[in-house]
């Protein structure tokens, strides 16, 4: 089972932005053209495209700055940053496969609580049909079916 690890200091910015945002982006429903669902809780997005990363689902977006070409802040999985990790493509492919995806996870508050509780690394475990938060002690019961 692939395990994605993120630096808590980066994830903190993502979750705090989502929690403070006045609204959340809607989730696109796969295989149904132009269909969306509202997001009830502050959420993060797990994304695989140019790397693997978490980003805030909050609106307006968390833009890096004027010189960042309108890019949002992202917390990259360790080893999966295209600008910092030479083998990011192979690492990302090995962890999550070759297809791009976006999964909206309504866990911003839960992730913030882990970080506030002293977590230095946020770990997500992926299976064929779910994503779950993993604690040092045992897997969390928070799970998203895919």
C-alpha positions in Angstrom: 0.0 0.0 0.0 1.5 3.3 -1.0 2.1 5.8 1.8 2.4 9.5 1.1 4.3 11.6 3.6 4.0 15.4 3.8 5.9 17.9 6.0 3.5 19.2 8.6 4.8 22.8 8.3 3.7 22.9 4.7 0.3 21.2 5.4 -0.4 23.7 8.1 -0.6 26.5 5.6 -2.9 24.4 3.4 -5.3 23.5 6.2 -5.3 27.0 7.8 -6.2 28.6 4.4 -9.0 26.1 3.9 -10.4 26.6 7.4 -10.3 30.4 7.1 -11.6 30.6 3.6 -15.1 32.2 3.2 -16.2 29.3 0.9 -15.0 25.9 -0.5 -14.7 25.0 -4.2 -17.2 22.5 -5.4 -16.1 19.0 -6.2 -16.4 17.8 -9.8 -18.2 14.5 -10.1 -16.3 12.2 -12.3 -17.9 10.7 -15.5 -20.8 13.2 -15.4 -20.1 16.2 -17.6 -20.3 19.6 -15.9 -21.7 18.2 -12.6 -20.4 19.4 -9.2 -21.2 18.7 -5.6 -20.9 21.2 -2.7 -18.2 20.6 -0.1 -19.7 20.8 3.4 -16.4 21.0 5.5 -13.1 22.8 5.0 -11.2 20.4 2.7 -7.9 19.8 1.1 -7.3 18.4 -2.4 -4.9 15.6 -3.0 -3.6 16.1 -6.5 -1.4 14.1 -8.9 -0.2 16.0 -12.0 3.1 17.8 -11.9 4.1 16.0 -8.7 1.8 14.8 -5.8 0.6 17.4 -3.4 -2.1 18.7 -1.1 -3.6 22.1 -1.7 -6.4 24.1 -0.1 -9.9 23.7 -1.4 -10.8 27.2 0.0 -11.8 30.1 -2.2 -10.3 32.5 -3.0 -7.2 30.5 -3.7 -4.0 30.7 -1.7 -1.8 32.3 -4.5 1.9 32.3 -4.0 2.4 35.8 -5.2 2.6 38.1 -8.3 5.8 36.5 -9.5 4.5 32.9 -9.2 2.4 33.0 -12.4 -0.8 32.7 -10.5 0.1 29.4 -8.9 -1.5 28.1 -5.6 0.5 27.1 -2.6 1.0 23.3 -2.5 2.4 21.0 0.2 4.3 18.4 -1.9 4.6 14.8 -0.8 8.2 14.0 0.2 10.1 13.0 -3.0 7.4 14.3 -5.4 8.3 17.9 -5.9 9.1 18.6 -9.6 11.4 21.6 -8.8 13.3 20.0 -5.9 13.4 16.2 -6.4 15.3 14.9 -9.5 13.3 11.6 -9.6 9.9 13.1 -8.7 8.2 11.6 -11.8 9.3 8.0 -11.0 8.6 8.4 -7.3 5.1 9.8 -7.9 4.3 7.1 -10.5 5.5 4.4 -8.0 3.3 5.8 -5.2 0.1 6.7 -7.0 0.3 5.4 -10.6 0.5 7.2 -13.9 -2.9 8.8 -14.1 -3.5 12.4 -13.0 -6.3 12.8 -10.4 -7.8 15.2 -7.8 -9.5 13.9 -4.7 -11.2 16.3 -2.3 -10.8 15.3 1.3 -12.9 17.0 3.9 -10.2 16.7 6.5 -8.7 20.2 7.0 -9.7 20.4 10.7 -8.6 16.8 11.4 -5.2 17.5 9.8 -4.8 20.8 11.7 -5.5 19.0 15.0 -2.8 16.4 14.2 -0.3 19.2 13.5 -1.4 21.2 16.6 -0.9 18.0 18.5 2.8 17.8 17.5 2.8 15.8 14.3 5.8 16.7 12.1 4.8 14.4 9.2 1.3 13.9 7.8 0.9 10.4 6.4 -1.8 9.3 4.0 -2.2 5.6 3.0 -3.7 4.8 -0.4 -5.4 1.6 -1.5 -7.2 0.8 -4.7 -10.5 2.2 -3.3 -9.6 4.5 -0.3 -7.4 7.1 1.2 -6.8 7.2 5.0 -4.9 9.3 7.5 -2.3 7.2 9.3 -1.1 8.1 12.8 2.1 6.9 14.4 0.0 4.6 16.6 -2.6 3.2 14.2 -4.6 4.1 11.1 -7.3 6.7 11.6 -10.8 5.7 11.0 -11.1 8.7 8.7 -11.3 7.1 5.2 -12.5 8.3 1.9 -13.8 5.7 -0.5 -12.7 6.3 -4.1 
